[in-house]
Amino acid sequence: MTIKHIFIIGAGTMGNGIAQVAATSGYEVTCMDVMPAALEKAKAGIAKSTAKLLEKGVLTANQKAAAEGISFVSSYDTLASADFVIEAATENPELKFKIFRDMDDNAREGAILASNTSSISITKIASQTKRPDKVIGMHFMNPVPMMKLVEIINGLATSDETLRATEDLCLLMNKVPIKANDSPGFISNRILCPMINEAIFALQEGVGTKEAIDAVMKLGMNHPMGPLTLADLIGLDVVLFIMEVLQRDLGEDKYRPAPLLRKMVDAGYLGRKTGRGFYSY
């Protein structure tokens, strides 16, 4: 299928990053959010990001200009003209289910509906629509403009045509698509979040300071950032949600969220987005 117009739902960190990459890759892009403040923040964030990348020689002037052409809207009015729709809303099952029902009602026949979910079953999401063969998981990594990986997840009914079109789209956006099965946490968070959770247990039990735990993983395991710093970047509420999904759906106690993680989420210490997590920002 030919993809020209990409419609992105959600103007947060992931949504605006996906919009930027899609636009600089030559696609017509619309970014939709019901919150006007989120749209303004996304517009400013994309302008700042593309200016930096232009200065570093990563983007051309034409690519930066393409990003300036992104349409920011607060309704589904232009969704019918989109060939590919990507949902990048908050990691909340009921919210995503509602959005996919709305996407299904408003998107043209044949349009692919993708979710940027990091843990929710694509099969369950697809069941909310009348086109489960056209629904797929497209899990981008943060920060989207810099990270190469896109985890591609088929639902039970996802067609081979939908998979091929999604993989081709990733390649045209200079991303590397890696296929994962529709299992809790997929590949990335099935491995990553238990590691972060174990780091939180180590901090809680006094095995080391937050600085020591992060330094060991950076200097000893060559990770670009420590697990507690990474938790702050992801959002502690997101880490907790994923651990709860893993524990519930896989039924193993090894996925039990650390009590300190729950306590910090209860306190509203969610990481970078609230200015305080394991570190202050």
N, C-alpha and C positions, 0 to 999 in steps of 0.2 A: 504494500500500500504506500501511497505518497503522503508524506506528512509535511504540511506547510505551517499550520497554525496550532500552537500548543497553548492550552489553557491551564493555568495553575491555580489551585484553590488553597489559600493560606499564604499570608505575606510575612510570616515569621522568619526566623533564621534559615530554616531549610527551604521554605517556599521562595524567598527572595533570592537565595543562592541558586536554586534550580532555574528560576526565571532569568537570572543573569547569564548562566551558562547556555541556556537555550537560545537566548537572544544573540549572544556573541558567536553562536554557531550558525547563525543565519536564519533562524526561524522567526515567524511572526509570533509574538508572545503577549498573552494577556494574563495579568496577575490579579486575582480576586480575593477580597477579604471583606467581611461585614464591618470591620472596625476601621474607620477613616484614619485613626492615629497609626494603625499598623501599616496602612498603605503609604502614608507619608514617611514613616520610619524606613520602610523598605526602599522607597525611591531614593532617599538620602543615602542609605547604606550601599545601594548598588552604584550610585554616583561616586561615592568615596572609594569603593572597592575597585571599580574600573579605572579610576584615575591613578590609583597606586599601581595597578597591573600595567597600565599604559606607560607609566614612568619607568617601570622595571623592564619594559620591552616584551612583556608576556602577551599583551594585547596590542592590536593595531588601532589607529585612530578610527578606522571604519568600524571595527568591532565595538569600540566604546560608543560610537554614534548609534550603532544598532541597539545597544543596551538602553540608550536614552529614548528609544522608540517604543519601549515596553508600555503597554496600556495598563493602567491601574484602575480597577473597577470594583464596585461594591455589590454587584448583582450578577445573575446568570444570563443576562440579556444577550450577550454575544457568544455564549457557549455553543450554540447550535452551529456555528461556523468552524468550530475546532475539529481537528482530526485526531488529536491526542490530548487527553485530560489527565493531569497529575494532581492527586489530593495530597496536601502536605499540612494537614491540620494537626491540632494537639492529639497526643497519643491517648485517645479516649474511645473505646469501642462504640458506645452508643452514638457519639458525635460522628464518627466515621461512617457508621451504618446509615445515619440520616443523610449525610453528604452524598453517599453513593446512591441512595434512592433519588436524591435531587439531580445528581449527575445523569443518572439513567433516564430520568424524565426529560431533561433538557438537551442532552447531547444528541447529535444526529445518529441515525442508524449506521453502524459500521465503525464509529469512533471507538478507540481503545480507552478504557478507564483504568488508570494505574494508581496505586497507593504507595506513598513513601513510608508506610508503617514500618516500625523496627521490630515488631513482635506479634502483632495481631494476625490471626489466620486469614490468608487470602481467600480460602474457600468460604469462610464465614462472611467475609466482606462481599464476595461475588454473589452469594445467595440473596443479597438484598436487591439484586438487579434482575432484569429480564434478559441480560446478555452475559451470563457467567463465562462464556467462552472468550469474551473480550476484556476480561478483568485480569490484572496481573500486579504483582508486587514489584516496586522499583525503589529499592532502599538506597538512597544516596547517603554519603558520609559527610560529616561536618568538619571543616568548612567546604561546602560544595565546589566552589571555584578551584580549590587546590587539590582535593582528594580524587584520585582516579577511579576508585571502586564504585560500582553500582551493583548491589546484590539483587538478582532477578529471581522472583519467586512465582512459580506457577500455582494456581489453585487447581482443584481436582478437575474442573471443566475447562481450564484455559487451553485454547487451541494452539497448535504448532504455528499457525500464521501469526497469532498475537505475540507469541514468544519471539519469532524471527524479526517481526517489525520492531519490537522493543529492544532487542539486541542491536539491530541496525541503528536505531536511534541513539543508543548509548555510544556506539562507535563514532557516529557523526558528530557527537558532542565531545569527542576526544576522551571518553570514559572507557573503562574496562568492565564489561558485564560478566559477572560470575553467577552461575545458576545455583540456587539452593532449593531444597525441598521445603514444602509448606509444613514446617515443624516449629514448635515454640521457640522463639528467639532466632530462628533460621540458623545460619552458620555464625555470623558476626557476634550477635548478642548472646548466643548459647555459650560462647567461649569468653567474650569480653566481660559481660556483667558479673558472672561468678568470680572472675579475677578481681574486679573492683570491689565486690562484696567482701571477698576474703581480705583485701587490704583494709577495709573498714573494720572488720573483726580484729585484725592485727593492731590497729590504732586503738580500738575500744579496750583491748586486753593489755595495752601497754607494751606490746612487743617492740615498738619503736615510735618515734614522733612522726607526725605527718611529713615533715621534711626528710626524715631518714627513710621512710617507706618509699616516698617518691624518688629519692636519690638512688636507692638500691635498684629500682626497676629501670631508671634511666641509665645509670652507669654500668650496672651489672648485666642487664638484659637488652640494652641498646634501644629502649623505648623512647620515642621523641618527647614524651611527657609522662610523669608518674601517674598511677591510677587514681589518686585522690584529686590531682589537678584535672585529670580527664573527667572524673565524675562531676566536678564543678562545671566543666564545659558542657557536658551532655545535659546536666540538670539532675539533681538528686531525686526529684519526683519521678523522672523518667526511669532512672536506674531502679528505683523501688518498684515501679509498675512492672518492669520487665522481670525482676526477680520474683514477683508475685505470680506472674504468668508462668514462669518456668516451674515454680514450686507446685502450683495448682495443676498445670496440664501434664507435667512429667511425673508428678506424685512422689518426688524424692526430697528428703529433708536437707540434702546437701545444698539445695537452692534456697534455704530459709534466709530471708533478708536479715541483715545484722540489726540488732535493736538500736544501735546508734544511728543507723541510716533512717529508721522509722522516726526516731526522736527528732532528728534534724529536719526532716520533711514536715513533721508536725509543727515545728517552730518557725517554718517558713524560710529556713536556710537552704535554698535550692541551688546555690552556686552563682555563677556569673550573672544570670538573669535577674537575681534579686540583690546582687552586690555582696552576698555573703554565703559561703558554703564551708568547706574545710579551710578556705582562705578568704580574705576580704578583698573586694575589688572596688 
